[in-house]
Amino acid sequence: MSFNTSSRQLPKTDEAPEDMPSQEATPLDAPEPKAPEAKAPETETPEAETPETGTAETETPQTEEPDAEAPDAETPEAPDAEAPDAPDAETPEAPDAEVPEAPDAEVPEQAAAAPETDVDGDTPAAAPRPRRWRRVLGGWREKYPVAARVLAWATTAVALAVVVVALLMPTQADKFRVAAFVRLPVEAIFGAALLIVLPRKPRIAVAVFAGLGLGALTVVNFLDIGFNEYLGRGFNVVLDWSLFSDAQGYLQDTFGKGGALGIAALAVTLVIAVLALTTMSVIRLGNLAARNTETATRTTLVLAIAWVTCAALGVQYAAGIPIASEHTMQALQFKAEQVRRTLRDEAEFAKIAKKDDFADTPPDQLLTGLRGKDMMITFIESYGRSAIEDPVMAPGVDATLTAENEKLTQAGFAAKSGWLTSATYGGSSWLGHSTFMSGLWISNQQRYRTVTAGERLTLPGAFKKTGAWDTVGVMPGIQKAWPEQKFYGIDKLYDSHNLGYKGPKFSWSTMPDQYALTAFERLVHSKKHDKPLMSTIILTSSHQPWAPIPKLVPQDQVGDGSIYDAIEKAGKKPADIITDSTKSKQEYGKSIQYSVSSLINYLVKYGNKNTVLIFLGDHQPIARVSGNHASRDVPVSIVAKDPKVLDKIADWNWADGLQPKQDTPVWKMNAFRDRFLTAYGSTPAP
């Protein structure tokens, strides 16, 4: 029997049940052909005919009725069919359904012919693809109604959670707590009210725009968390994009090229996922509100009343966590103000940088109290106050400072130490270097570019201006062109490429501090000079991730650095400590001990009565090591054999030795230059 013959017979069962072949009654749950009661429900309501047609579609090929039955199906019963279906039965579609398609009833193409012979006659034929898609989804929902409802509610719950979390996410890791996410965000209430009243197309457009904006804000929030964790400040949307190249270099040095590329790819994927997730979540919630306008309106009104009440009464979960939240609006206002301040700061700082009390001081009136001295200004990477005061790191570091101070005393040196507040934190060491040596507060990349493009007098530049010193720089951390050399007034630069090192890198650090100082002695200090030296040295072994850490070796075995191969291989890997705060603190403390010991050993071995050493940290280590909300203070020490050198700073009230006391005065780092120049005989001449 053909598919079309079977489908046309179904509406006529109550007219001539005795003529209905038993083979067709069987698929319709009627075991006996003479039982008209079994057919009656199928013809009373058109809605019941659709599934029966589907049954005929799937089961007709199995009956394999002879074609002789086709005329029986087209007897005068057709005009006697039910009133709604009578016109359809008389249309030309009835004979078309009987044409040679009958032999094709057993082939898959019959499914494509189904829309053309809709037995209901109530709806027009649909295109095959949408019908299949709807049929699949509808069939799944009908087959698993409970699972379908659970999935729908779960998806809606996830969408709501995504939006709420994005609206309430803190910008600092230590502020993540349950109470922060169970508040009423006013932005969500306004957004819901807007989506309820908008027509479909504008609603979807607004939902997409809002979702993308919310996703972008979430990405910036994650950046804020990372920057607060590492640099002790939030992400600056104007200035900080340039730091990503430095971050990529750090990752490559720490995890290798493959690891760095993998992390970068993961970061890009997460950004795309966040944008997509927030956008789809807002769209889903907007559509849900539109389908349930009355319920959504009541809910929004209740939440709005609750928000106003809580805001008016100042209801809070805890101090600083109000139930009525304006977190996102406040964050946007802060970022907008940050942009305005940043743009305004550029012009203001350019004016400040031009004012210099020592710019016009004659050379013979600069640094008269240090003439004839071999000067060394040395920065120890990430050497911060926490190294001396944190209970995990302090015992080892303090013991090292005490032991090294005894070495100095035995060698005839003395030291005084104080605190300086760095302009940076956790990284961006060049900001600390430029702040210390220029006497300006260089707290961001824009200020750094501005000052280094000018002619500000730096400490090395002041020594050079006198004509009484040769200036050199030993900077193993520099691995590419460094145009700032001219700004700092450094005549000769020794970077990572010309210190003769043949050993391995220690993560980011290109060479151990002991080797860098040994190379300085070999290439520079031991040579005969017509003038004393003003040397700027930047040590890097205490740079994060503090694994592996070099070890001190006998001075006569340093050589070209090959001896460090075995030490590097035996050391810890960055992955061993980078996610563990306690291990990071322990290894950081060891790296500071190594750097301080390397420097003092060099001074004791190669220093003389005219050597003056100034050494300090450039900034605190990252928050995971220094602790949340730690100060930006770093230790600074001046070491000399000539007692007159330290007598000139007696009124600074610095502590004796290499370890400043807790109550030792704290200065901003940019104040050091002018105090130092003044103490050692320089006359201001703005």
N, C-alpha and C positions, 0 to 999 in steps of 0.2 A: 504494500500500500504506500502511496506517495505521502510525503510530509504534508502537502497542501490539502489533500483529501482528508487526512486525519483531522487537521485543524478546523476544517469547515464543518465536520460532522458534529463537533462537540456541542454547539448551541442548539441542535435539533433533537436532542435525546428525549425531551418531554413530549414531542409530537408523534413520533413513531418509534417507540422503544422496541416494538416487536421486529422492526426491520434492521435494528443495529446489530452488526455482526458481533459474535461473542468475543472475537479476538480483540475488538476495540474496547469492550467493556472490561476486560481483564486488567489492562493497565490503569484503569480508572477506579480501582478498588471494588469492582463489582464482580464477584465470583460467578454469578449466574446471569446470562443475558436477558432473562425475563424479569429481572428485578428493577423496575423503574425507579423505586425509591432511592436507589443508590445514585441515580443520575440527577434527581431533582435538585439537590443543593447546588450542583455545578451550573445549573442554568438559571437559577433564580437571581443571582447577583453577578454582574459583569466582572467584579473584582476577582471572583474565584476562578474566572476562566483563564486568566493570565498564567498562573502556575500550572494549570492543566495543560495549556498549550505547550509550556516548557516540557512537561512530561511527555507529551506526544512527540516533541522534537527529539527527545533523547531515546525514546523507546520504540518509536515507529520502525526504525531500521531493523529492529529485532523481530518484528512480527512477520515481515516478508509476505504480506498479503498479495494474492494475485491481482493483476490489473483489472480483472473482470468486475471487481467491486466498485470501481470508480463510478460507473453509471449509477449504481444504487445510491451512492452518496449525493448525487445531484438530481434526485427525484423531485417532484413538486413540493417536497418539504421545505425547500428554500423560501418560497413566498410566505409559508406559514410560520416562519420563525418569529421570535419576539419582536415587538414593534421597534425598539431602538435599533435592532440589528437588521431589520428587513431591508432597508435601502442598501446596506453593504452587500447583502446576499444577492441582490439583483444587479449589482454593478458588474462591469466586465471583468473584475478581478477574479470572480469565481471560475469562469472557464480558463483564465490565465493560470490559475493555480493548478489546473489539471493537465497542462501541456507537458511535453516530454520531460518535465523536471522530475516526474515520478521515479524513473530509474536512477536519478541522481540523489535520491533521498538518503542513500547510505554513504555518500561522500561528505567530507568536511565542508564543502561549499554550501551545503544546505543551511549552515548557520548564518552565512551572509545573506541568504534569501529570506531569512526569518522576518526582518523588519518590513518586507514588502507584503507580507500576509498576516498582519496583526489581527488576530481573531477578535480582539476587543472592538476594534473599529472606533475606539474613543480617542486615540491619540495618533498623530501623524507618525509616519515611519521615521526613525532616527538614523543618523550616520553610524556605520558599524563600529568605529573606534570609540567614540564616547560611550556607546551603549555597552561595549565590552568592559570599559574601564569602570563605569558605574555599576555594571552587573557584578564585577569582581568585588568592589568595595561593599556594595549593598549585600552581596551574598555573604561576605565575611562578617559583616555586622549582624546579619540575621542568624548566621550560624553560631556566632560567639557573641551574643549581645552583652553579657556581663563583662567579658574581656574588653569589648569595644568601649563600654562606658568607663571602665577603670582606666584604660589607656587615655581616653579623652580628658578625664579629670586629672590624671597624672601629668599630662602634657600642659594643661592649664596651670597646674600648681607649680611646675618647673618654670613656666614663663613668668608667673607672678613672683617667684623667688628670685629669678634673674633680675627683674626690674627693681625689686626692693633692695637687693644686695648692691646693685649698681648705684642706686640713689643714696645709699647709706654707708658705702664703703669708706672706712677711715684712710688717711694717707700715711699713717705710721703703723708699723707692725705691732708695736706694744699696745695699741689701742683697740685691737681686735678682741671683742668680747660679745657674748650673746646679747647683752643689753643694747649694744650699738645697732643691732639689726631688728629689733622688735619695737621700733618707733613708727610714728605716722609721718611719712614724708609728704609735705605739702605739695611738692611737685607732682606726685602721683595723683593727688586729688584733683588738681587743676587739669592735668592731662586727661584723666578719665572723663571729667565734665566736658572737655572739648571734643573728645572722640565720640561721646554719646550723641551730640547734637549735629555732627557733621554728616553729610550724605556719603555714600559709599566711596566714590572716587577721591574726593578731598580727604576723607578719613584715612584711606590707605596711604595717600601721599604724605599726610602729616605724620602718620605712624612710622613710615619709612624714615622720614627726616628725623623724627624724635629718636627712633631706635639707633640710627647711625650716630647721632649726637651723643646719646647715652653710652654707646659703645666707645666712642672716642674719649669721652670723659673717663670711662673705666680704664682705658689704656693709660691715660695720663695719671690716674690714681695709682696704677701699678708702678709707673715710673717714679712717682712721688715716694712710694714705699721703698723702692730700690735706692733712690738717691738719699733718702733719710737714713737708710741702713748703712750706706757706704760713705756718703759725703756730709751727713749731718744737716742736710737742707733739702727742700723740695726741688722738683724739676722745674727749671726755668724754660718756658716754652719759646722764648726768644733766643736764648744764648746757648743752651746745652746740647743742641743737636750735633754740634761739632765734636762732642765728647764720645760719640758712638764709635768713631774711628779709633780713638785711643782704647776704648773698651774692647773692640775687636782685636787690636794688637795684644792687649793683655791676655785675652782668652787664648789667642794663638800661642803666646809664649808659655801659658800655663797648661793648656790641654792639647797643644799641637794644632796643625792646620785643619786636619779632619774634624777634630773635636770642636774647634771654633766655628767651622762652617755648619756643623750639625746644630750647635746651639743657636746660631743665627737663623738657620732654617726653621727651627722649632719656634723661635720668637716671632718670626713673620707669620707662621701658621697660627699661632695663638692669637695674634692681633686680628687676623682675618676671621678666626672662629668667634672671637668676642664680638666683633662688629656684626657678624651674621646672626649670632645667638640673640643679642639684644634687639636687633631689628625684627626678627621673626617673633620674638616674645611680645613686643609692643603691638605688632600687627594682630597676633592671635587674641590678645586681651581686648583690643579695639573691636575686632569682629564679634567677640563674645558679648561685649557690652551692647553692640548694635542689635544683636539677635535677642537680647533680653533687656530691652530699654527700660522697662518699668522697674525691674529688680536692680539694674545697674544704677538708675537714678536714685532710688531710695538708699542704696548702699553708699553711694558717693555723698549724698546729703548727710547721712548719719556720720560718716567719717569726717566730713567738713565741720560739723557741729562739735564732734569730739576733739578735733584739732584746735579749733578756736578756744574751746573750754580749757584744754590743757595748756595752751599758750598763755591765756589770760591768767591762769592760776599758777603758772610756772611749775607745773608738775614734772618731776624728774625721777628717773630710775636711781641715779646716783649723781654726785656732783659732776656737772659738765655733760650730762647725758639727758637732755630733755626729751620727753615723749613726743612733743610737737616739734618735728625736725624741719629745718631749712638747710640741711647740709649741702645739697647740690647747688642751691642758689648762692649760698655763702662761698662755696668753692669756686663757682664761676665768677663771682665778684672779686674774690681774691686773685684769681688768675688775670682778670682784666686789669686790676690795679697793678699787679706785678708787671704786666706788659707796659703800662703807662710809666711806672717808675723806672723800668729798664731803659725805655726810650728817652726819658727825661734825664736819667743818670749819665747817659753818654755825653750829652752836651755839658752838663755840670762838671763831670770829672775832667773833661778836656781843659776846662778853665783852671781847675785845682792843680792839675799836673804841670801847668805852666809856672806856677808859683813855687820857687825854690830858694830858701834862705841862703844856700851855699852856691847857687849857680854862678855868681860873679865873684866869688872869693878868689883872690890871686893865688897862684900855685904855691908861693912861698909862705902863705898863711894857712895852708891846709895840712893837717896831721903832723904838726911840728913835734908833738910829743912822742912820735913813733919812728922818727927818722933813724935809719940804720937797722931797723928790725925786719926779720924775715916773717912775713905775715901769712897765716893760714886761716881761711874761713871755710869750715867744713860742715856740711849738712849730713845728718844721719837720717835716713829715710824712716818716716813714721815713728820717730822717737818722741813720744808724748808723755804727758804727766801721768797717764794711767800706768805706764811701765814702772813708775816709781811708787805709786800708791795703791794699785789694784792688789787685792789679797792673793790672787793667783800668780801674778807676774812679779810683784814687788820683792818677794824674798830673794829670788835669784838675781834680779837686776840690782837691787840695793847691795847685795853682797859683792857683786862685780864692781859697782862704783866705789865701794869702800876699799876693795883690794887694789883697784887701779889707782885710786888716790894715794894709797901707801907707796905704790911704785913711783908716782910722781914726786912725792915728798923725799923719798930716798935718792932720787935723781936730781934733787935741787929745785924742782918746780913747785909752784903754788897755784891755787885755783880759787875762783869765786864764781858762784852760780846763782841764777835767778830764773824767773818765769817770764815767758812772752806768750801773748794770746795770738795764735795764728789766724790768718785771714781765710784759711781753708781747713777742711776736716776730712780725714779718711782717704784723701786722694788729691789730684790736681796739684802736685808738689810745686810746679812752676809758679803757682800763685803765692805760695809761701816764700819761695826764693826771691821773687820780685818784690814782695812786700818788705822783706827784711833789708834788701840791698838798695831799694829806691826811696824808702821812707814814705811810701804811699800805700793806702789800703787797697790792695789788688784782690778783690773778692770774687771776681768773675772774669770770664774769657774776654768780654768786651773791654773791660778796664785794662786787661793785660795787653791786648792788641793796641789800645790807645797809648799806653805808657811806653811800650817797646818801640812804637813808631816815632817817638819823640827823642829829645836829647836830655832827659832827666839825669842828673848826676847820681850815679850809683856808688856804692862803697868801693868796688874795684876801680870804677872810673875816677873816683877821687884820688886814689893812690896813683893811678896813671897820670892824672892831670898835674901832679906835683913834679913829674919828671924824675922822681927819686926812686921809683920802683919799676921793675918789669912785671907785667901781669900775665898769668897763665891760668888756664882752666883744665882740670882733670875731671871729666864727666863721662864715665863709662855707660851711663844710661842713655846717652844721645846716640841714636843709630841712623840718623839721617841729617840732611842739611839743617843748620841751626843759625838762621840770620840774626838771632838775638845776641850773638857774640859781640857785634859792634856796639849795641846798646849798652851792654854791661862793661864795655871798656877792656875786654880781654884780648891781649896781643896774640897769644898762641893757645890753641885749643887742642886738647888730647881727648878724643872721644873713643867709643867702643872699637873703632876701626884702626886706630894707630897707637894702641897701647901694647901690641905684640902678644895678645893673649891667644893661646892655642888649646885651652881647656874647654870644658862643657859649660853651657849656661845653667844657671840654677833658677829654673822657672823664668820669671821676668828678668831677673838680674843677669846681666851679661857676663859678669865675672865676680869673684869673691873680693871683698873689701881689702883683705890682706894683699892680694895680688895688685889691685889698683894702686895702693899706697907704695908697694914695692916698685911698680913700674914708674910711678912719680919720682921716686928716689933715683932710679936708674936713668931715666930720660931727662929729668929736669933738675932736681934739687942737688944732686951730686956734681953737676957740672959747674964749672967756674963762671961766675957772673960779675959783670961790672957794677951791677946794682943789686940790692936785695930783692927778694921775690914777694909779690903779692899773689898768693895761690888760692883759687877757689876750687874746692874739691867736693864732689857730691858722691857719697857712698850709697850703695843700692842693695846690699845683702839683706837688709831688714825690710825690703819691699814685700807686700803680700804676693803670694799666698803663704809664705814662710815654710815652704817645703819644696825641695830639700834645702837644708841649711849647710853652708860650708863649715869646715872645722879649721882651727889654727894648725899650721904645719911649721916645722923648723924653718927659720928665715932663709937658710942656705939651700933649702929644697923647693922653694917656690918656683924657680925657673921660669919656663914659659906657660905654666899653668897646667901642664899635662898631669901633674900629680893629683889634680882634683877629679880626674875621671872616676877613680874608684870611690871617692867620697860622694860624688853625685849619685852614682849607681846605688850605693848603700843607703842613701838618705830616703826619707819618706816622700811619698807622692802627694801632689796637691789634693787629689781625691780622698786621701786618707784623713785629711783634717778640715777641708774647706767647709763642710757642713756641720762641724762639731765646734761649738763655741769654746768649750773648755780646752780642747786640743789646740785650737787656733791660738788661744791665749798663751798656752804653754810654749808653743813653738815660736810665737811672736817674741815672748820674753827671751828665749834662747838666742833669737836673731839679734836682738838689741845687745845682749851680752857679748855676742861675737863681734859686732861692729864697734862697740866701745873699746873692747880689748884690743882689736886690731889697730885702732887709732892711737890709743895710749902706748901700746908696744912700739909703734912707729916713732912717736914723739920721744919716748925714752931712749930709743936706739939712735935716732938721727937728729934730734933737736939739740940746740946749743943755747948759749946765754942770750942770743939775740932772737930766738924763736918765740913768737907769740901765736898761740892757737885760740881761735874762737870757734867753738862747735855747738851745734844746737839741732833740735829736731825741726822738720819742716811743717809737720802737722801731727795730730793724733791718729792712731790707727782707726779702722772702720768701727762702727758702733757695735758690731758683733763681738769685738775684742775690747774696746775701751768702755763699753757699756752705754745704754741709752741715756741721753741727756748729759753725757760727760762734757767737761769743759773743753775748750780748744787750746788749753795751755800746753806749752812745750818747754823743756828745760833748755837753758843756755848757759855756757860756761866760758870763762876766759882764763887761759893757762899761760904762765910765763915764768921764767927764771928771774928776770929783773924785777925786784920788788917795786920799783918806781912805776911799772906798768899797772900794777894792781892798786897802788896808792892813789892813782888818778881817778879811780872809780870808787873810792871808799865811801863817798856820800850816796852811792846807789843802794847801800844797805843790803847787798847780796850776801848770801851765806858762804862761809869758807868751805872749800872742797868742791867735789864734783856733784854733790847732791843738794839741791835747794831745799829749804825747809818749807813746811806747810804754810807758815806765815811770811815767807819771803815775798817782797813786793812783786806785783804782776803788772807788766806793761803791755800795751798793744804792740804787736810786732813792728808796725810801721814807725813807732817812736824811737826805735833803737838807732837808726842811722843818725839822726840829728844829735841825740844824746852822746853817741860815740864820737862823732866828729867834734863836738864841743869839748868833751872831756879830754881829747888828745890834741888840743891846741888849734882847732880850726875856728876861724873868725867868720861869723855870718855876714853875708853881703848880698841881700836879695836884689 
